[in-house]
Amino acid sequence: MPLPDALFARLREIFPDDALAIRETERRAFARDNSRYEQLPEAVVFPTSHEQVEVLVRACREHRVPLTARGGGTSSTGAAVPAAGAVVASFIRMDRILHIAPDDRLAVVQPGVTNEALQQALAPHGFFWAPDPGSAPWCTVGGNLACNAGGPRAVKYGATRDNVLGLRAVAGTGAGFVAGTHTTKDSTGYDLTRLLVGSEGTLALVTEATLKLTPRPPVVRSLRATYRDTASAAQAVARIMAQPVTPAALEFMDALALKLARDHAPDADVPQAGALLLIEVDGTPETVGFAQDAVARAARGEGLVALDIAADAGENAALWAARKALSFAQRTVTEHKINEDVAVPVSRLPALVDGAQALAAKHAVPLVCFGHAGNGNLHVNLLPRDVDEIERAYAALPELFALVLALGGTLSGEHGIGLVKREFMPLALEPATLGLMRDIKAAFDPDGILNPGKLLP
């Protein structure tokens, strides 16, 4: 589906020189994300201003050409994969941190700033931005906004949606608009900011974000609790979250996850156990000891094998080594990993872990459970190694989603829907709800040019 000549000529006017990529070798780098989907775009543009984005959207709308926004391309759901015949707008050149205001606890940034670069810029001011996905060195703020990214700290500090004050964006009509404010309280009309976060580029293209900052705690302590089996660890998660002290992070790893991490990083001191909880508390020198003791008491119980407490920053890093090794370790097992990020109420976590392991046994497919247990958000990853296991793994997916929904959970905690889970949306949402979502899509993007085929079935 080649671009209309008139649109191609218009793109050359808007994006001169190397701001427009048309050679196949250039476009190939923007054809995929971390999913298995791939589609070569017809052109890639690199906007550097809000005004350019407005003109771009109007031009694509005039010719009814799909337009997909892209950040770092780390999505695992196909959300960053363009539709056939599409133009990709890569925001990697809109990477400026425009303003940091510690007194107002906010920062104003462009969408192409990487998560890691933002955290480094905030550190000298004594602040951080709460979302901390594992892909922080490469993922962008725009991508975090698109899928409502979370990470380990979301249990205490919230995911992306909870840490955004306002946005500047361009709707599918080509009209620019501003949502939200620079204040932490706002009760003026519909909350379009929270609506746009997690919309996967289907409603508008974000060109500027005002982010809520959090003071960096002066003291951080890590604890590692190992358990006889997954059931004991899952019950401990429920106990920890039922007491008053909220951990800054509460991560779960099952036995297979520990084995993979141990094999991949033998020097990381990964224990042999049925399951592991990695817990982090933070605060001031006066309060962190109380938080540590409260969480440690809740972690103790039936099935506990050992409880280790880091004494300093070096030991903190050592305790986290196993968790950091896991994502890379899975890649050594299979290139066909199916990465799910379901979430359930924390009290139902034991049932989710038991049910996922039962599905793995039923379908004879290796399965690893790990992730952000404090939010009930687990990465239930199927690891098929051959054609037969791949077929059985995909047959298990509807049963996994049915289990999650029966437990009061949701299809995605932080990755989003994209292409990968789109067909399962009717299982999670009733027709009336999906109808309202389609109406919202039509209001923002009446011709359906923004990232078509994503999120909504």
C-alpha positions in Angstrom: 0.0 0.0 0.0 2.3 2.8 -1.2 1.7 6.3 0.0 -0.3 8.6 -2.2 2.1 10.9 -4.2 0.5 14.0 -2.7 1.1 12.8 0.9 4.6 11.8 0.1 5.3 15.2 -1.3 3.7 16.8 1.8 5.9 14.7 4.1 9.0 15.9 2.3 7.9 19.5 3.0 7.2 18.9 6.7 10.2 16.7 7.3 13.2 17.8 5.2 16.5 16.0 4.8 17.0 13.1 7.3 13.8 13.8 9.2 12.1 11.5 6.7 13.2 7.9 6.2 12.0 6.1 3.0 14.8 3.5 2.2 13.7 0.0 3.2 16.8 -0.5 5.3 15.9 2.6 7.3 12.2 1.7 7.6 13.0 -1.9 8.7 14.2 -0.8 12.1 10.7 0.6 12.8 8.8 -2.5 11.6 8.7 -4.4 14.9 8.7 -4.2 18.7 9.4 -6.9 21.2 6.4 -8.9 20.1 6.5 -11.3 17.2 4.5 -9.0 14.9 6.2 -7.1 12.1 4.9 -4.8 9.4 7.1 -2.5 7.3 6.0 1.1 7.4 5.8 3.1 4.1 7.7 6.0 5.7 9.2 7.1 9.0 9.2 10.7 10.2 11.1 12.2 13.1 9.2 15.2 14.5 10.9 17.8 16.6 8.0 20.0 17.6 4.3 19.9 18.6 3.5 22.0 15.5 5.1 19.5 13.2 2.9 16.8 14.7 -0.3 18.7 14.1 0.6 19.2 10.5 1.6 15.5 10.2 -1.7 14.3 11.6 -3.7 16.5 9.4 -1.9 15.3 6.3 -2.4 11.7 7.2 -6.0 12.3 7.9 -6.6 14.0 4.6 -5.3 10.9 2.8 -6.8 8.3 5.2 -3.3 6.9 5.9 -2.6 5.1 9.2 -0.2 6.8 11.6 1.6 5.0 14.5 3.6 6.8 17.2 6.7 5.1 18.4 9.1 5.6 21.3 11.8 3.1 22.1 10.0 0.1 20.5 10.2 -2.0 23.7 6.5 -2.9 23.7 5.8 -6.6 24.0 2.3 -6.4 22.7 2.7 -5.3 19.1 1.4 -1.8 20.0 4.4 -0.1 18.3 4.0 -2.2 15.1 2.6 -0.1 12.3 -0.5 -1.1 10.3 -0.1 -1.9 6.6 0.6 1.2 4.6 1.3 3.3 7.6 3.5 6.2 8.5 5.5 5.8 11.7 6.2 8.9 13.8 9.3 8.2 15.8 9.7 10.6 18.7 13.3 9.8 19.5 14.4 13.4 18.5 11.9 15.0 20.9 14.0 14.1 23.8 14.4 17.3 25.8 13.7 17.7 29.5 12.1 21.1 29.3 11.7 22.0 33.0 12.4 20.6 36.4 10.6 22.3 39.3 11.5 20.6 42.6 9.4 23.2 44.6 6.3 22.1 42.6 7.4 18.5 42.4 7.1 18.3 38.7 9.0 18.0 35.5 8.0 18.9 31.9 9.5 16.6 29.3 9.1 15.7 25.6 8.0 12.1 24.9 11.3 10.9 23.5 13.2 11.2 26.8 14.2 7.8 28.1 13.1 6.7 31.5 16.7 6.3 32.6 17.8 9.7 31.3 15.0 11.3 33.2 15.9 9.5 36.5 19.5 10.6 36.1 18.5 14.2 35.5 16.2 14.2 38.6 18.7 12.6 41.0 20.7 15.8 41.7 17.4 17.4 42.8 16.6 14.6 45.2 13.6 13.4 43.2 12.6 10.5 41.0 9.7 9.6 38.7 7.9 6.5 40.0 7.5 4.3 36.9 10.6 2.1 36.6 10.1 -0.6 33.9 12.9 -3.1 33.3 13.5 -1.5 29.9 14.3 1.9 31.5 17.6 2.4 29.7 15.8 2.2 26.3 12.1 2.8 26.8 10.8 6.4 26.5 8.4 8.5 28.6 6.0 8.5 25.6 6.0 4.7 25.6 5.5 4.6 29.4 2.5 6.9 28.9 1.1 4.7 26.0 0.9 1.5 28.0 0.7 2.9 31.6 4.0 1.3 32.5 4.7 0.3 36.1 7.6 -1.7 37.5 8.6 -2.8 41.0 8.0 0.6 42.7 4.3 0.8 41.5 3.2 -1.1 44.7 4.0 2.0 46.8 4.2 4.9 44.3 1.8 3.9 41.6 2.1 3.3 37.9 2.5 5.9 35.1 -1.2 7.0 35.2 -0.8 7.9 38.9 2.3 10.1 38.2 1.2 12.4 35.4 -0.2 15.8 36.0 -0.9 16.9 32.4 -0.3 16.3 28.7 0.0 18.3 25.5 -1.2 16.2 22.6 -2.6 16.1 19.0 -5.9 14.3 18.4 -6.6 12.2 15.3 -8.3 15.3 13.8 -5.0 17.2 13.8 -6.2 19.5 16.6 -3.7 20.1 19.4 -4.9 20.3 22.9 -3.8 20.4 26.6 -5.1 18.2 29.3 -4.4 18.5 33.0 -2.5 21.2 35.0 0.7 21.9 36.9 -1.1 21.3 40.2 -1.5 18.1 42.1 -5.2 18.8 42.7 -7.6 19.5 39.8 -11.4 19.1 39.6 -12.1 20.9 36.4 -13.9 18.9 33.8 -13.2 15.4 32.5 -9.9 13.8 33.3 -8.5 13.5 29.8 -5.0 13.0 31.1 -5.7 9.7 32.8 -7.8 8.7 29.7 -4.9 9.2 27.4 -2.4 7.3 29.6 -2.7 3.7 28.6 -4.5 4.4 25.3 -1.6 3.0 23.2 -1.5 5.9 20.8 -5.0 5.2 19.5 -6.5 8.5 20.7 -3.8 11.2 20.4 -0.1 11.7 19.9 1.6 13.1 23.1 4.1 15.8 22.5 4.7 17.0 26.0 4.1 15.6 29.5 4.0 17.2 32.9 5.1 14.5 35.4 4.6 14.3 39.1 7.8 13.8 41.0 8.5 12.0 44.3 11.3 12.8 46.8 14.0 10.2 46.7 14.0 8.4 50.1 17.3 8.7 52.0 17.4 5.1 53.1 16.5 1.9 51.3 16.6 -1.6 52.7 16.2 -4.9 50.9 15.0 -8.2 52.3 15.1 -11.6 50.6 12.7 -14.3 51.9 13.0 -17.8 50.5 10.1 -20.3 50.9 9.6 -24.1 50.7 7.0 -23.7 47.9 5.1 -21.1 45.8 2.0 -21.4 48.0 3.9 -20.3 51.1 5.4 -17.4 49.3 2.1 -16.3 47.8 0.4 -16.4 51.3 3.3 -14.3 52.6 2.6 -11.7 50.0 -1.0 -11.5 51.2 0.2 -11.1 54.8 2.7 -8.4 53.9 0.1 -6.4 52.0 -2.5 -6.7 54.8 -0.3 -4.9 57.4 0.0 -1.1 57.5 3.6 -0.7 56.1 3.6 -0.6 52.3 6.8 -1.9 50.8 8.5 0.1 48.1 8.8 -3.1 46.0 7.6 -6.7 46.5 8.8 -9.1 43.8 8.0 -12.8 43.5 10.0 -15.6 41.7 9.0 -19.2 41.5 11.3 -22.2 41.5 11.8 -22.3 37.7 12.5 -18.5 37.7 15.2 -19.0 40.3 16.8 -21.9 38.4 16.9 -19.9 35.2 18.5 -16.9 37.0 20.9 -19.2 38.8 22.0 -20.8 35.5 22.3 -17.5 33.7 24.2 -15.7 36.5 26.0 -18.2 38.7 27.8 -15.4 40.6 24.5 -13.7 41.6 24.1 -16.0 44.7 20.6 -17.1 43.6 19.3 -19.5 46.2 17.7 -22.9 45.6 14.1 -22.7 46.9 10.5 -23.3 46.0 10.0 -19.6 45.7 11.5 -16.2 46.6 10.2 -12.8 47.7 12.4 -9.8 47.1 11.2 -7.0 49.3 12.3 -3.3 49.5 11.3 -0.8 52.1 12.4 2.9 52.2 12.1 5.9 54.4 14.2 8.1 56.7 16.9 6.8 59.1 14.3 7.1 61.9 11.5 5.2 60.1 13.1 2.6 57.9 13.9 0.3 60.8 10.3 0.1 61.8 9.2 -0.6 58.2 11.8 -3.3 57.9 10.7 -5.0 61.1 7.0 -4.8 60.2 7.5 -6.4 56.8 9.9 -9.0 58.1 7.3 -10.1 60.7 4.7 -10.5 58.0 7.1 -12.4 55.8 7.7 -15.0 58.5 5.3 -17.9 58.5 4.6 -21.4 57.3 7.1 -22.5 54.7 9.7 -19.8 55.3 13.2 -21.2 54.7 15.4 -18.1 55.2 15.1 -14.4 55.6 18.1 -12.2 54.7 18.3 -8.5 55.2 20.8 -6.3 53.3 23.1 -4.3 55.5 24.2 -1.7 52.9 23.9 -0.6 49.3 26.2 -3.3 48.1 24.2 -6.1 49.7 21.0 -4.4 48.3 22.4 -4.7 44.8 23.4 -8.4 45.4 19.9 -9.3 46.6 18.4 -7.7 43.4 20.9 -9.5 41.1 18.7 -12.5 40.8 15.7 -10.5 39.7 17.7 -8.5 37.2 19.1 -11.6 35.6 15.7 -13.2 35.0 14.6 -11.5 31.8 17.8 -12.3 30.0 17.9 -15.8 31.4 14.5 -16.7 29.8 15.9 -15.8 26.4 18.5 -18.6 26.7 15.7 -21.1 27.1 13.6 -20.3 24.0 13.0 -17.6 21.5 9.3 -18.3 21.6 8.5 -16.9 25.0 4.9 -15.9 25.5 5.0 -13.0 27.9 1.8 -12.3 29.9 1.4 -9.7 32.6 -1.9 -10.5 34.2 -3.0 -9.0 37.5 -5.4 -10.2 40.3 -6.3 -8.8 43.7 -3.4 -9.6 46.0 -5.6 -11.9 48.2 -6.1 -14.1 45.1 -2.4 -14.4 44.2 -2.1 -17.9 45.7 -5.0 -19.1 43.5 -3.4 -17.5 40.5 0.0 -19.2 41.1 -1.6 -22.6 41.8 -3.8 -22.3 38.7 -1.0 -21.2 36.4 1.1 -24.2 37.5 -1.9 -26.5 37.0 -2.2 -25.2 33.4 1.5 -25.7 32.8 1.1 -29.4 33.9 -2.1 -29.9 31.9 -0.6 -28.6 28.6 2.9 -29.9 29.3 4.6 -26.5 28.7 7.3 -24.9 30.8 5.9 -21.9 32.7 7.6 -19.4 34.9 5.9 -17.0 37.3 7.6 -13.8 38.6 6.9 -10.2 39.0 5.2 -7.4 41.0 3.4 -9.5 43.6 2.6 -6.4 45.7 0.2 -5.3 43.0 -1.0 -8.8 42.2 0.7 -8.3 38.9 2.6 -11.4 37.8 4.4 -12.1 34.6 3.1 -15.6 33.7 5.5 -16.6 30.9 5.1 -19.7 28.9 8.4 -21.0 27.5 7.6 -23.4 24.6 10.7 -24.8 22.9 9.4 -26.6 19.8 6.4 -26.5 17.4 4.3 -28.9 19.6 4.9 -26.9 22.7 4.1 -23.6 20.9 0.7 -25.0 19.9 0.0 -26.2 23.4 1.1 -22.9 24.9 -1.3 -20.9 22.8 -4.1 -23.4 23.6 -3.4 -22.6 27.3 -3.8 -18.8 26.9 -7.6 -18.6 26.9 -7.7 -20.8 30.0 -5.1 -18.6 31.8 -7.1 -15.5 31.0 -10.4 -17.2 32.1 -8.7 -18.0 35.4 -7.5 -14.5 35.9 -10.9 -13.0 35.2 -12.6 -15.5 37.4 -10.3 -14.3 40.2 -11.4 -10.7 39.7 -8.3 -9.8 37.7 -7.4 -8.1 34.5 -5.7 -9.0 31.2 -2.8 -6.6 31.7 -1.2 -4.9 34.6 1.4 -2.8 32.7 2.2 -4.0 29.2 -1.2 -3.1 27.6 -3.2 -4.9 25.0 -1.8 -4.0 21.6 -2.3 -6.7 19.0 -1.4 -9.6 21.3 -4.4 -9.5 23.6 -6.9 -7.7 21.5 -9.0 -10.7 20.7 -9.5 -11.4 24.4 -10.9 -8.0 25.3 -14.5 -9.3 25.0 -13.7 -11.8 27.8 -12.7 -8.9 30.1 -15.2 -6.2 29.2 -18.9 -6.3 28.5 -20.3 -5.1 25.2 -21.6 -1.8 26.6 -18.2 -0.9 28.0 -16.4 -1.7 24.7 -19.1 0.3 22.9 -18.3 3.4 25.1 -14.6 2.9 24.3 -15.3 2.8 20.6 -17.3 6.0 21.0 -14.4 7.7 22.7 -12.0 6.5 20.0 -14.4 8.0 17.3 -14.5 11.4 19.2 -10.7 11.7 19.3 -10.0 10.0 16.0 -13.1 10.1 13.7 -11.3 8.6 10.7 -9.5 5.9 12.7 -6.0 6.7 11.5 -4.2 6.6 14.9 -2.6 3.2 15.5 -5.5 1.2 14.0 -6.1 -2.4 14.9 -4.7 -2.0 18.4 -6.4 -2.4 21.8 -10.0 -2.5 20.7 -11.3 -5.8 19.1 
